């Protein structure tokens, strides 16, 4: 099954976007976690569900903090 390679590649792409300060990195990273949960259920590797939920939480929290920082910079004219 090539799912894990594809999902890992998408995760790396999301990290690359985040490094470029692109908001889609956070969104893609969080969205991929749904696919990791499906992967965990299909392959009966239930530990991935826990990690996917934790990663999703980090991505969502990071996006919220990042978007608030971006709004402050934009509103200050910097």
mmJSON file of the N, C-alpha and C atoms, coordinates in Angstrom:
{"data_MODEL":{"atom_site":{
"group_PDB":["ATOM","ATOM","ATOM","ATOM","ATOM","ATOM","ATOM","ATOM","ATOM","ATOM","ATOM","ATOM","ATOM","ATOM","ATOM","ATOM","ATOM","ATOM","ATOM","ATOM","ATOM","ATOM","ATOM","ATOM","ATOM","ATOM","ATOM","ATOM","ATOM","ATOM","ATOM","ATOM","ATOM","ATOM","ATOM","ATOM","ATOM","ATOM","ATOM","ATOM","ATOM","ATOM","ATOM","ATOM","ATOM","ATOM","ATOM","ATOM","ATOM","ATOM","ATOM","ATOM","ATOM","ATOM","ATOM","ATOM","ATOM","ATOM","ATOM","ATOM","ATOM","ATOM","ATOM","ATOM","ATOM","ATOM","ATOM","ATOM","ATOM","ATOM","ATOM","ATOM","ATOM","ATOM","ATOM","ATOM","ATOM","ATOM","ATOM","ATOM","ATOM","ATOM","ATOM","ATOM","ATOM","ATOM","ATOM","ATOM","ATOM","ATOM","ATOM","ATOM","ATOM","ATOM","ATOM","ATOM","ATOM","ATOM","ATOM","ATOM","ATOM","ATOM","ATOM","ATOM","ATOM","ATOM","ATOM","ATOM","ATOM","ATOM","ATOM","ATOM","ATOM","ATOM","ATOM","ATOM","ATOM","ATOM","ATOM","ATOM","ATOM","ATOM","ATOM","ATOM","ATOM","ATOM","ATOM","ATOM","ATOM","ATOM","ATOM","ATOM","ATOM","ATOM","ATOM","ATOM","ATOM","ATOM","ATOM","ATOM","ATOM","ATOM","ATOM","ATOM","ATOM","ATOM","ATOM","ATOM","ATOM","ATOM","ATOM","ATOM","ATOM","ATOM","ATOM","ATOM","ATOM","ATOM","ATOM","ATOM","ATOM","ATOM","ATOM","ATOM","ATOM","ATOM","ATOM","ATOM","ATOM","ATOM","ATOM","ATOM","ATOM","ATOM","ATOM","ATOM","ATOM","ATOM","ATOM","ATOM","ATOM","ATOM","ATOM","ATOM","ATOM","ATOM","ATOM","ATOM","ATOM","ATOM","ATOM","ATOM","ATOM","ATOM","ATOM","ATOM","ATOM","ATOM","ATOM","ATOM","ATOM","ATOM","ATOM","ATOM","ATOM","ATOM","ATOM","ATOM","ATOM","ATOM","ATOM","ATOM","ATOM","ATOM","ATOM","ATOM","ATOM","ATOM","ATOM","ATOM","ATOM","ATOM","ATOM","ATOM","ATOM","ATOM","ATOM","ATOM","ATOM","ATOM","ATOM","ATOM","ATOM","ATOM"],
"id":[1,2,3,4,5,6,7,8,9,10,11,12,13,14,15,16,17,18,19,20,21,22,23,24,25,26,27,28,29,30,31,32,33,34,35,36,37,38,39,40,41,42,43,44,45,46,47,48,49,50,51,52,53,54,55,56,57,58,59,60,61,62,63,64,65,66,67,68,69,70,71,72,73,74,75,76,77,78,79,80,81,82,83,84,85,86,87,88,89,90,91,92,93,94,95,96,97,98,99,100,101,102,103,104,105,106,107,108,109,110,111,112,113,114,115,116,117,118,119,120,121,122,123,124,125,126,127,128,129,130,131,132,133,134,135,136,137,138,139,140,141,142,143,144,145,146,147,148,149,150,151,152,153,154,155,156,157,158,159,160,161,162,163,164,165,166,167,168,169,170,171,172,173,174,175,176,177,178,179,180,181,182,183,184,185,186,187,188,189,190,191,192,193,194,195,196,197,198,199,200,201,202,203,204,205,206,207,208,209,210,211,212,213,214,215,216,217,218,219,220,221,222,223,224,225,226,227,228,229,230,231,232,233,234],
"type_symbol":["N","C","C","N","C","C","N","C","C","N","C","C","N","C","C","N","C","C","N","C","C","N","C","C","N","C","C","N","C","C","N","C","C","N","C","C","N","C","C","N","C","C","N","C","C","N","C","C","N","C","C","N","C","C","N","C","C","N","C","C","N","C","C","N","C","C","N","C","C","N","C","C","N","C","C","N","C","C","N","C","C","N","C","C","N","C","C","N","C","C","N","C","C","N","C","C","N","C","C","N","C","C","N","C","C","N","C","C","N","C","C","N","C","C","N","C","C","N","C","C","N","C","C","N","C","C","N","C","C","N","C","C","N","C","C","N","C","C","N","C","C","N","C","C","N","C","C","N","C","C","N","C","C","N","C","C","N","C","C","N","C","C","N","C","C","N","C","C","N","C","C","N","C","C","N","C","C","N","C","C","N","C","C","N","C","C","N","C","C","N","C","C","N","C","C","N","C","C","N","C","C","N","C","C","N","C","C","N","C","C","N","C","C","N","C","C","N","C","C","N","C","C","N","C","C","N","C","C","N","C","C","N","C","C"],
"label_atom_id":["N","CA","C","N","CA","C","N","CA","C","N","CA","C","N","CA","C","N","CA","C","N","CA","C","N","CA","C","N","CA","C","N","CA","C","N","CA","C","N","CA","C","N","CA","C","N","CA","C","N","CA","C","N","CA","C","N","CA","C","N","CA","C","N","CA","C","N","CA","C","N","CA","C","N","CA","C","N","CA","C","N","CA","C","N","CA","C","N","CA","C","N","CA","C","N","CA","C","N","CA","C","N","CA","C","N","CA","C","N","CA","C","N","CA","C","N","CA","C","N","CA","C","N","CA","C","N","CA","C","N","CA","C","N","CA","C","N","CA","C","N","CA","C","N","CA","C","N","CA","C","N","CA","C","N","CA","C","N","CA","C","N","CA","C","N","CA","C","N","CA","C","N","CA","C","N","CA","C","N","CA","C","N","CA","C","N","CA","C","N","CA","C","N","CA","C","N","CA","C","N","CA","C","N","CA","C","N","CA","C","N","CA","C","N","CA","C","N","CA","C","N","CA","C","N","CA","C","N","CA","C","N","CA","C","N","CA","C","N","CA","C","N","CA","C","N","CA","C","N","CA","C","N","CA","C","N","CA","C","N","CA","C","N","CA","C","N","CA","C","N","CA","C"],
"label_alt_id":[null,null,null,null,null,null,null,null,null,null,null,null,null,null,null,null,null,null,null,null,null,null,null,null,null,null,null,null,null,null,null,null,null,null,null,null,null,null,null,null,null,null,null,null,null,null,null,null,null,null,null,null,null,null,null,null,null,null,null,null,null,null,null,null,null,null,null,null,null,null,null,null,null,null,null,null,null,null,null,null,null,null,null,null,null,null,null,null,null,null,null,null,null,null,null,null,null,null,null,null,null,null,null,null,null,null,null,null,null,null,null,null,null,null,null,null,null,null,null,null,null,null,null,null,null,null,null,null,null,null,null,null,null,null,null,null,null,null,null,null,null,null,null,null,null,null,null,null,null,null,null,null,null,null,null,null,null,null,null,null,null,null,null,null,null,null,null,null,null,null,null,null,null,null,null,null,null,null,null,null,null,null,null,null,null,null,null,null,null,null,null,null,null,null,null,null,null,null,null,null,null,null,null,null,null,null,null,null,null,null,null,null,null,null,null,null,null,null,null,null,null,null,null,null,null,null,null,null,null,null,null,null,null,null],
"label_comp_id":["UNK","UNK","UNK","UNK","UNK","UNK","UNK","UNK","UNK","UNK","UNK","UNK","UNK","UNK","UNK","UNK","UNK","UNK","UNK","UNK","UNK","UNK","UNK","UNK","UNK","UNK","UNK","UNK","UNK","UNK","UNK","UNK","UNK","UNK","UNK","UNK","UNK","UNK","UNK","UNK","UNK","UNK","UNK","UNK","UNK","UNK","UNK","UNK","UNK","UNK","UNK","UNK","UNK","UNK","UNK","UNK","UNK","UNK","UNK","UNK","UNK","UNK","UNK","UNK","UNK","UNK","UNK","UNK","UNK","UNK","UNK","UNK","UNK","UNK","UNK","UNK","UNK","UNK","UNK","UNK","UNK","UNK","UNK","UNK","UNK","UNK","UNK","UNK","UNK","UNK","UNK","UNK","UNK","UNK","UNK","UNK","UNK","UNK","UNK","UNK","UNK","UNK","UNK","UNK","UNK","UNK","UNK","UNK","UNK","UNK","UNK","UNK","UNK","UNK","UNK","UNK","UNK","UNK","UNK","UNK","UNK","UNK","UNK","UNK","UNK","UNK","UNK","UNK","UNK","UNK","UNK","UNK","UNK","UNK","UNK","UNK","UNK","UNK","UNK","UNK","UNK","UNK","UNK","UNK","UNK","UNK","UNK","UNK","UNK","UNK","UNK","UNK","UNK","UNK","UNK","UNK","UNK","UNK","UNK","UNK","UNK","UNK","UNK","UNK","UNK","UNK","UNK","UNK","UNK","UNK","UNK","UNK","UNK","UNK","UNK","UNK","UNK","UNK","UNK","UNK","UNK","UNK","UNK","UNK","UNK","UNK","UNK","UNK","UNK","UNK","UNK","UNK","UNK","UNK","UNK","UNK","UNK","UNK","UNK","UNK","UNK","UNK","UNK","UNK","UNK","UNK","UNK","UNK","UNK","UNK","UNK","UNK","UNK","UNK","UNK","UNK","UNK","UNK","UNK","UNK","UNK","UNK","UNK","UNK","UNK","UNK","UNK","UNK","UNK","UNK","UNK","UNK","UNK","UNK"],
"label_asym_id":["A","A","A","A","A","A","A","A","A","A","A","A","A","A","A","A","A","A","A","A","A","A","A","A","A","A","A","A","A","A","A","A","A","A","A","A","A","A","A","A","A","A","A","A","A","A","A","A","A","A","A","A","A","A","A","A","A","A","A","A","A","A","A","A","A","A","A","A","A","A","A","A","A","A","A","A","A","A","A","A","A","A","A","A","A","A","A","A","A","A","A","A","A","A","A","A","A","A","A","A","A","A","A","A","A","A","A","A","A","A","A","A","A","A","A","A","A","A","A","A","A","A","A","A","A","A","A","A","A","A","A","A","A","A","A","A","A","A","A","A","A","A","A","A","A","A","A","A","A","A","A","A","A","A","A","A","A","A","A","A","A","A","A","A","A","A","A","A","A","A","A","A","A","A","A","A","A","A","A","A","A","A","A","A","A","A","A","A","A","A","A","A","A","A","A","A","A","A","A","A","A","A","A","A","A","A","A","A","A","A","A","A","A","A","A","A","A","A","A","A","A","A","A","A","A","A","A","A","A","A","A","A","A","A"],
"label_entity_id":["1","1","1","1","1","1","1","1","1","1","1","1","1","1","1","1","1","1","1","1","1","1","1","1","1","1","1","1","1","1","1","1","1","1","1","1","1","1","1","1","1","1","1","1","1","1","1","1","1","1","1","1","1","1","1","1","1","1","1","1","1","1","1","1","1","1","1","1","1","1","1","1","1","1","1","1","1","1","1","1","1","1","1","1","1","1","1","1","1","1","1","1","1","1","1","1","1","1","1","1","1","1","1","1","1","1","1","1","1","1","1","1","1","1","1","1","1","1","1","1","1","1","1","1","1","1","1","1","1","1","1","1","1","1","1","1","1","1","1","1","1","1","1","1","1","1","1","1","1","1","1","1","1","1","1","1","1","1","1","1","1","1","1","1","1","1","1","1","1","1","1","1","1","1","1","1","1","1","1","1","1","1","1","1","1","1","1","1","1","1","1","1","1","1","1","1","1","1","1","1","1","1","1","1","1","1","1","1","1","1","1","1","1","1","1","1","1","1","1","1","1","1","1","1","1","1","1","1","1","1","1","1","1","1"],
"label_seq_id":[1,1,1,2,2,2,3,3,3,4,4,4,5,5,5,6,6,6,7,7,7,8,8,8,9,9,9,10,10,10,11,11,11,12,12,12,13,13,13,14,14,14,15,15,15,16,16,16,17,17,17,18,18,18,19,19,19,20,20,20,21,21,21,22,22,22,23,23,23,24,24,24,25,25,25,26,26,26,27,27,27,28,28,28,29,29,29,30,30,30,31,31,31,32,32,32,33,33,33,34,34,34,35,35,35,36,36,36,37,37,37,38,38,38,39,39,39,40,40,40,41,41,41,42,42,42,43,43,43,44,44,44,45,45,45,46,46,46,47,47,47,48,48,48,49,49,49,50,50,50,51,51,51,52,52,52,53,53,53,54,54,54,55,55,55,56,56,56,57,57,57,58,58,58,59,59,59,60,60,60,61,61,61,62,62,62,63,63,63,64,64,64,65,65,65,66,66,66,67,67,67,68,68,68,69,69,69,70,70,70,71,71,71,72,72,72,73,73,73,74,74,74,75,75,75,76,76,76,77,77,77,78,78,78],
"pdbx_PDB_ins_code":[null,null,null,null,null,null,null,null,null,null,null,null,null,null,null,null,null,null,null,null,null,null,null,null,null,null,null,null,null,null,null,null,null,null,null,null,null,null,null,null,null,null,null,null,null,null,null,null,null,null,null,null,null,null,null,null,null,null,null,null,null,null,null,null,null,null,null,null,null,null,null,null,null,null,null,null,null,null,null,null,null,null,null,null,null,null,null,null,null,null,null,null,null,null,null,null,null,null,null,null,null,null,null,null,null,null,null,null,null,null,null,null,null,null,null,null,null,null,null,null,null,null,null,null,null,null,null,null,null,null,null,null,null,null,null,null,null,null,null,null,null,null,null,null,null,null,null,null,null,null,null,null,null,null,null,null,null,null,null,null,null,null,null,null,null,null,null,null,null,null,null,null,null,null,null,null,null,null,null,null,null,null,null,null,null,null,null,null,null,null,null,null,null,null,null,null,null,null,null,null,null,null,null,null,null,null,null,null,null,null,null,null,null,null,null,null,null,null,null,null,null,null,null,null,null,null,null,null,null,null,null,null,null,null],
"Cartn_x":[0.826,0.0,0.871,0.611,1.401,0.805,-0.303,-0.966,-0.008,0.761,1.629,2.654,3.175,4.129,3.465,2.269,1.527,1.175,0.68,0.311,1.532,2.631,3.861,4.335,4.225,4.616,3.734,2.446,1.533,1.863,2.217,2.618,3.872,4.838,6.06,5.752,4.849,4.43,3.778,2.94,2.294,3.357,4.339,5.416,6.208,6.449,7.169,6.378,5.061,4.227,4.256,4.203,4.257,5.589,6.67,7.977,8.019,7.227,7.127,6.109,5.563,4.557,3.285,2.9,1.69,0.619,-0.52,-1.579,-2.085,-1.943,-2.432,-1.666,-0.456,0.299,-0.434,-0.959,-1.715,-2.996,-3.672,-4.965,-4.771,-3.806,-3.53,-3.07,-2.18,-1.686,-2.807,-3.733,-4.87,-5.782,-6.008,-6.913,-6.385,-5.085,-4.471,-4.749,-4.952,-5.15,-6.409,-7.384,-8.584,-8.18,-7.29,-6.823,-6.0,-5.213,-4.461,-5.396,-6.499,-7.471,-8.09,-8.422,-8.961,-7.923,-6.672,-5.579,-5.493,-5.58,-5.499,-6.627,-7.829,-8.983,-8.873,-8.471,-8.37,-7.278,-6.144,-5.018,-5.032,-6.025,-6.168,-4.934,-4.379,-3.259,-3.786,-4.468,-5.258,-4.422,-3.158,-2.297,-2.201,-2.358,-2.324,-3.483,-4.579,-5.727,-5.341,-4.655,-4.223,-3.27,-2.276,-1.314,-1.987,-2.93,-3.624,-4.435,-5.077,-5.846,-4.929,-3.784,-2.829,-2.258,-1.852,-1.323,-2.375,-3.605,-4.668,-4.815,-4.756,-4.835,-3.71,-2.492,-1.357,-1.509,-1.942,-2.133,-3.205,-4.313,-5.4,-4.956,-4.327,-3.832,-2.79,-1.892,-0.872,-1.473,-2.469,-3.129,-3.809,-4.484,-5.166,-4.147,-3.078,-2.05,-1.394,-1.099,-0.458,-1.367,-2.649,-3.567,-3.758,-3.758,-3.869,-2.616,-1.455,-0.208,-0.199,-0.651,-0.694,-1.659,-2.816,-3.79,-3.2,-2.458,-1.857,-0.833,-0.029,0.998,0.315,-0.736,-1.447,-2.143,-2.769,-3.496,-2.554,-1.313,-0.334,0.376,0.13,0.756,2.173,2.604,3.973,4.065],
"Cartn_y":[-1.188,0.0,1.253,2.12,3.335,4.521,4.296,5.386,6.121,5.388,6.033,6.938,6.527,7.363,8.622,8.456,9.609,10.575,10.048,10.906,11.594,10.889,11.496,12.601,12.375,13.396,14.629,14.417,15.548,16.305,15.59,16.227,17.071,16.549,17.313,18.551,18.408,19.547,20.613,20.195,21.135,21.864,21.135,21.753,22.743,22.4,23.293,24.582,24.448,25.642,26.499,25.863,26.611,27.356,26.73,27.38,28.598,28.554,29.681,30.721,30.516,31.4,31.458,30.303,30.17,29.509,30.175,29.656,28.288,27.94,26.645,25.488,25.732,24.681,24.197,25.133,24.783,24.049,24.538,23.959,22.556,22.404,21.08,20.118,20.582,19.731,19.203,20.077,19.649,18.701,18.999,18.181,16.774,16.651,15.342,14.383,14.935,14.083,13.218,13.723,12.911,11.667,11.86,10.727,9.753,10.288,9.401,8.567,9.154,8.39,7.286,7.599,6.572,5.475,5.876,4.913,4.001,4.59,3.816,2.809,3.218,2.314,1.178,1.516,0.503,-0.521,-0.04,-0.933,-1.481,-1.093,-1.504,-1.142,0.026,0.571,1.771,1.474,2.474,3.541,3.297,4.308,5.567,5.402,6.557,7.518,7.018,7.882,8.887,8.402,9.292,10.354,9.923,10.9,11.872,11.399,12.285,13.344,12.956,13.928,14.963,14.51,15.434,16.381,15.823,16.662,17.662,17.227,18.134,19.284,18.965,20.008,21.017,20.527,21.428,22.293,21.676,22.439,23.513,23.159,24.119,25.242,24.884,25.883,26.784,26.193,26.965,27.924,27.454,28.32,29.502,29.236,30.32,31.353,30.895,31.823,32.564,31.847,32.452,33.494,33.199,34.146,35.394,35.247,36.418,37.29,36.663,37.408,38.14,37.483,38.086,39.269,39.122,40.218,41.428,41.208,42.302,43.043,42.301,42.919,43.725,43.171,43.853,45.113,45.032,46.177,47.287,46.941,47.94,48.581,48.043,48.588,48.137,47.144,46.65,45.582],
"Cartn_z":[0.0,0.0,0.0,-0.944,-1.07,-0.321,0.381,1.112,2.024,2.8,3.786,3.107,1.944,1.214,0.679,0.151,-0.388,0.736,1.851,2.967,3.56,3.672,4.179,3.236,1.936,0.957,1.069,1.25,1.427,2.715,3.754,5.005,4.833,4.1,3.824,2.984,2.031,1.215,2.096,3.034,3.953,4.791,5.285,6.058,5.214,3.97,3.053,2.857,2.67,2.519,3.782,4.942,6.195,6.325,5.909,5.954,5.032,3.974,3.031,3.502,4.717,5.313,4.477,3.973,3.177,4.039,4.175,5.052,4.632,3.365,2.898,3.515,3.973,4.653,5.89,6.693,7.891,7.534,6.514,6.113,5.545,4.663,4.078,5.163,6.038,7.115,7.991,8.354,9.182,8.401,7.144,6.323,6.098,5.956,5.72,6.875,8.049,9.22,9.08,8.359,8.077,7.284,6.318,5.513,6.349,7.311,8.199,9.061,9.486,10.276,9.437,8.193,7.289,7.086,6.865,6.714,7.939,9.123,10.366,10.465,10.085,10.156,9.147,7.924,6.866,7.18,7.699,7.973,9.398,10.164,11.564,12.395,12.111,12.873,13.658,14.727,15.434,16.147,16.351,16.944,16.107,14.792,13.901,14.177,14.69,14.992,16.073,17.096,18.178,17.638,16.881,16.35,15.387,14.577,13.637,14.376,15.472,16.253,16.9,17.408,18.016,16.96,15.826,14.749,14.266,14.111,13.687,14.678,15.964,16.985,16.857,16.624,16.45,15.198,14.1,12.866,13.037,13.647,13.842,14.782,15.892,16.832,16.16,15.413,14.707,13.696,12.974,11.983,12.666,13.777,14.495,14.977,15.601,16.075,14.917,13.841,12.679,12.047,11.911,11.264,12.119,13.446,14.32,14.216,14.115,13.959,12.631,11.577,10.257,10.242,10.91,10.98,11.693,12.78,13.528,12.673,11.952,11.087,9.995,9.385,8.308,8.825,9.985,10.514,10.991,11.348,11.767,10.586,9.395,8.203,7.999,8.731,8.597,7.545],
"occupancy":[1.0,1.0,1.0,1.0,1.0,1.0,1.0,1.0,1.0,1.0,1.0,1.0,1.0,1.0,1.0,1.0,1.0,1.0,1.0,1.0,1.0,1.0,1.0,1.0,1.0,1.0,1.0,1.0,1.0,1.0,1.0,1.0,1.0,1.0,1.0,1.0,1.0,1.0,1.0,1.0,1.0,1.0,1.0,1.0,1.0,1.0,1.0,1.0,1.0,1.0,1.0,1.0,1.0,1.0,1.0,1.0,1.0,1.0,1.0,1.0,1.0,1.0,1.0,1.0,1.0,1.0,1.0,1.0,1.0,1.0,1.0,1.0,1.0,1.0,1.0,1.0,1.0,1.0,1.0,1.0,1.0,1.0,1.0,1.0,1.0,1.0,1.0,1.0,1.0,1.0,1.0,1.0,1.0,1.0,1.0,1.0,1.0,1.0,1.0,1.0,1.0,1.0,1.0,1.0,1.0,1.0,1.0,1.0,1.0,1.0,1.0,1.0,1.0,1.0,1.0,1.0,1.0,1.0,1.0,1.0,1.0,1.0,1.0,1.0,1.0,1.0,1.0,1.0,1.0,1.0,1.0,1.0,1.0,1.0,1.0,1.0,1.0,1.0,1.0,1.0,1.0,1.0,1.0,1.0,1.0,1.0,1.0,1.0,1.0,1.0,1.0,1.0,1.0,1.0,1.0,1.0,1.0,1.0,1.0,1.0,1.0,1.0,1.0,1.0,1.0,1.0,1.0,1.0,1.0,1.0,1.0,1.0,1.0,1.0,1.0,1.0,1.0,1.0,1.0,1.0,1.0,1.0,1.0,1.0,1.0,1.0,1.0,1.0,1.0,1.0,1.0,1.0,1.0,1.0,1.0,1.0,1.0,1.0,1.0,1.0,1.0,1.0,1.0,1.0,1.0,1.0,1.0,1.0,1.0,1.0,1.0,1.0,1.0,1.0,1.0,1.0,1.0,1.0,1.0,1.0,1.0,1.0,1.0,1.0,1.0,1.0,1.0,1.0,1.0,1.0,1.0,1.0,1.0,1.0],
"B_iso_or_equiv":[0.0,0.0,0.0,0.0,0.0,0.0,0.0,0.0,0.0,0.0,0.0,0.0,0.0,0.0,0.0,0.0,0.0,0.0,0.0,0.0,0.0,0.0,0.0,0.0,0.0,0.0,0.0,0.0,0.0,0.0,0.0,0.0,0.0,0.0,0.0,0.0,0.0,0.0,0.0,0.0,0.0,0.0,0.0,0.0,0.0,0.0,0.0,0.0,0.0,0.0,0.0,0.0,0.0,0.0,0.0,0.0,0.0,0.0,0.0,0.0,0.0,0.0,0.0,0.0,0.0,0.0,0.0,0.0,0.0,0.0,0.0,0.0,0.0,0.0,0.0,0.0,0.0,0.0,0.0,0.0,0.0,0.0,0.0,0.0,0.0,0.0,0.0,0.0,0.0,0.0,0.0,0.0,0.0,0.0,0.0,0.0,0.0,0.0,0.0,0.0,0.0,0.0,0.0,0.0,0.0,0.0,0.0,0.0,0.0,0.0,0.0,0.0,0.0,0.0,0.0,0.0,0.0,0.0,0.0,0.0,0.0,0.0,0.0,0.0,0.0,0.0,0.0,0.0,0.0,0.0,0.0,0.0,0.0,0.0,0.0,0.0,0.0,0.0,0.0,0.0,0.0,0.0,0.0,0.0,0.0,0.0,0.0,0.0,0.0,0.0,0.0,0.0,0.0,0.0,0.0,0.0,0.0,0.0,0.0,0.0,0.0,0.0,0.0,0.0,0.0,0.0,0.0,0.0,0.0,0.0,0.0,0.0,0.0,0.0,0.0,0.0,0.0,0.0,0.0,0.0,0.0,0.0,0.0,0.0,0.0,0.0,0.0,0.0,0.0,0.0,0.0,0.0,0.0,0.0,0.0,0.0,0.0,0.0,0.0,0.0,0.0,0.0,0.0,0.0,0.0,0.0,0.0,0.0,0.0,0.0,0.0,0.0,0.0,0.0,0.0,0.0,0.0,0.0,0.0,0.0,0.0,0.0,0.0,0.0,0.0,0.0,0.0,0.0,0.0,0.0,0.0,0.0,0.0,0.0],
"pdbx_formal_charge":[null,null,null,null,null,null,null,null,null,null,null,null,null,null,null,null,null,null,null,null,null,null,null,null,null,null,null,null,null,null,null,null,null,null,null,null,null,null,null,null,null,null,null,null,null,null,null,null,null,null,null,null,null,null,null,null,null,null,null,null,null,null,null,null,null,null,null,null,null,null,null,null,null,null,null,null,null,null,null,null,null,null,null,null,null,null,null,null,null,null,null,null,null,null,null,null,null,null,null,null,null,null,null,null,null,null,null,null,null,null,null,null,null,null,null,null,null,null,null,null,null,null,null,null,null,null,null,null,null,null,null,null,null,null,null,null,null,null,null,null,null,null,null,null,null,null,null,null,null,null,null,null,null,null,null,null,null,null,null,null,null,null,null,null,null,null,null,null,null,null,null,null,null,null,null,null,null,null,null,null,null,null,null,null,null,null,null,null,null,null,null,null,null,null,null,null,null,null,null,null,null,null,null,null,null,null,null,null,null,null,null,null,null,null,null,null,null,null,null,null,null,null,null,null,null,null,null,null,null,null,null,null,null,null],
"auth_seq_id":[1,1,1,2,2,2,3,3,3,4,4,4,5,5,5,6,6,6,7,7,7,8,8,8,9,9,9,10,10,10,11,11,11,12,12,12,13,13,13,14,14,14,15,15,15,16,16,16,17,17,17,18,18,18,19,19,19,20,20,20,21,21,21,22,22,22,23,23,23,24,24,24,25,25,25,26,26,26,27,27,27,28,28,28,29,29,29,30,30,30,31,31,31,32,32,32,33,33,33,34,34,34,35,35,35,36,36,36,37,37,37,38,38,38,39,39,39,40,40,40,41,41,41,42,42,42,43,43,43,44,44,44,45,45,45,46,46,46,47,47,47,48,48,48,49,49,49,50,50,50,51,51,51,52,52,52,53,53,53,54,54,54,55,55,55,56,56,56,57,57,57,58,58,58,59,59,59,60,60,60,61,61,61,62,62,62,63,63,63,64,64,64,65,65,65,66,66,66,67,67,67,68,68,68,69,69,69,70,70,70,71,71,71,72,72,72,73,73,73,74,74,74,75,75,75,76,76,76,77,77,77,78,78,78],
"auth_comp_id":["UNK","UNK","UNK","UNK","UNK","UNK","UNK","UNK","UNK","UNK","UNK","UNK","UNK","UNK","UNK","UNK","UNK","UNK","UNK","UNK","UNK","UNK","UNK","UNK","UNK","UNK","UNK","UNK","UNK","UNK","UNK","UNK","UNK","UNK","UNK","UNK","UNK","UNK","UNK","UNK","UNK","UNK","UNK","UNK","UNK","UNK","UNK","UNK","UNK","UNK","UNK","UNK","UNK","UNK","UNK","UNK","UNK","UNK","UNK","UNK","UNK","UNK","UNK","UNK","UNK","UNK","UNK","UNK","UNK","UNK","UNK","UNK","UNK","UNK","UNK","UNK","UNK","UNK","UNK","UNK","UNK","UNK","UNK","UNK","UNK","UNK","UNK","UNK","UNK","UNK","UNK","UNK","UNK","UNK","UNK","UNK","UNK","UNK","UNK","UNK","UNK","UNK","UNK","UNK","UNK","UNK","UNK","UNK","UNK","UNK","UNK","UNK","UNK","UNK","UNK","UNK","UNK","UNK","UNK","UNK","UNK","UNK","UNK","UNK","UNK","UNK","UNK","UNK","UNK","UNK","UNK","UNK","UNK","UNK","UNK","UNK","UNK","UNK","UNK","UNK","UNK","UNK","UNK","UNK","UNK","UNK","UNK","UNK","UNK","UNK","UNK","UNK","UNK","UNK","UNK","UNK","UNK","UNK","UNK","UNK","UNK","UNK","UNK","UNK","UNK","UNK","UNK","UNK","UNK","UNK","UNK","UNK","UNK","UNK","UNK","UNK","UNK","UNK","UNK","UNK","UNK","UNK","UNK","UNK","UNK","UNK","UNK","UNK","UNK","UNK","UNK","UNK","UNK","UNK","UNK","UNK","UNK","UNK","UNK","UNK","UNK","UNK","UNK","UNK","UNK","UNK","UNK","UNK","UNK","UNK","UNK","UNK","UNK","UNK","UNK","UNK","UNK","UNK","UNK","UNK","UNK","UNK","UNK","UNK","UNK","UNK","UNK","UNK","UNK","UNK","UNK","UNK","UNK","UNK"],
"auth_asym_id":["A","A","A","A","A","A","A","A","A","A","A","A","A","A","A","A","A","A","A","A","A","A","A","A","A","A","A","A","A","A","A","A","A","A","A","A","A","A","A","A","A","A","A","A","A","A","A","A","A","A","A","A","A","A","A","A","A","A","A","A","A","A","A","A","A","A","A","A","A","A","A","A","A","A","A","A","A","A","A","A","A","A","A","A","A","A","A","A","A","A","A","A","A","A","A","A","A","A","A","A","A","A","A","A","A","A","A","A","A","A","A","A","A","A","A","A","A","A","A","A","A","A","A","A","A","A","A","A","A","A","A","A","A","A","A","A","A","A","A","A","A","A","A","A","A","A","A","A","A","A","A","A","A","A","A","A","A","A","A","A","A","A","A","A","A","A","A","A","A","A","A","A","A","A","A","A","A","A","A","A","A","A","A","A","A","A","A","A","A","A","A","A","A","A","A","A","A","A","A","A","A","A","A","A","A","A","A","A","A","A","A","A","A","A","A","A","A","A","A","A","A","A","A","A","A","A","A","A","A","A","A","A","A","A"],
"auth_atom_id":["N","CA","C","N","CA","C","N","CA","C","N","CA","C","N","CA","C","N","CA","C","N","CA","C","N","CA","C","N","CA","C","N","CA","C","N","CA","C","N","CA","C","N","CA","C","N","CA","C","N","CA","C","N","CA","C","N","CA","C","N","CA","C","N","CA","C","N","CA","C","N","CA","C","N","CA","C","N","CA","C","N","CA","C","N","CA","C","N","CA","C","N","CA","C","N","CA","C","N","CA","C","N","CA","C","N","CA","C","N","CA","C","N","CA","C","N","CA","C","N","CA","C","N","CA","C","N","CA","C","N","CA","C","N","CA","C","N","CA","C","N","CA","C","N","CA","C","N","CA","C","N","CA","C","N","CA","C","N","CA","C","N","CA","C","N","CA","C","N","CA","C","N","CA","C","N","CA","C","N","CA","C","N","CA","C","N","CA","C","N","CA","C","N","CA","C","N","CA","C","N","CA","C","N","CA","C","N","CA","C","N","CA","C","N","CA","C","N","CA","C","N","CA","C","N","CA","C","N","CA","C","N","CA","C","N","CA","C","N","CA","C","N","CA","C","N","CA","C","N","CA","C","N","CA","C","N","CA","C","N","CA","C","N","CA","C","N","CA","C","N","CA","C"],
"pdbx_PDB_model_num":[1,1,1,1,1,1,1,1,1,1,1,1,1,1,1,1,1,1,1,1,1,1,1,1,1,1,1,1,1,1,1,1,1,1,1,1,1,1,1,1,1,1,1,1,1,1,1,1,1,1,1,1,1,1,1,1,1,1,1,1,1,1,1,1,1,1,1,1,1,1,1,1,1,1,1,1,1,1,1,1,1,1,1,1,1,1,1,1,1,1,1,1,1,1,1,1,1,1,1,1,1,1,1,1,1,1,1,1,1,1,1,1,1,1,1,1,1,1,1,1,1,1,1,1,1,1,1,1,1,1,1,1,1,1,1,1,1,1,1,1,1,1,1,1,1,1,1,1,1,1,1,1,1,1,1,1,1,1,1,1,1,1,1,1,1,1,1,1,1,1,1,1,1,1,1,1,1,1,1,1,1,1,1,1,1,1,1,1,1,1,1,1,1,1,1,1,1,1,1,1,1,1,1,1,1,1,1,1,1,1,1,1,1,1,1,1,1,1,1,1,1,1,1,1,1,1,1,1,1,1,1,1,1,1]
}}}
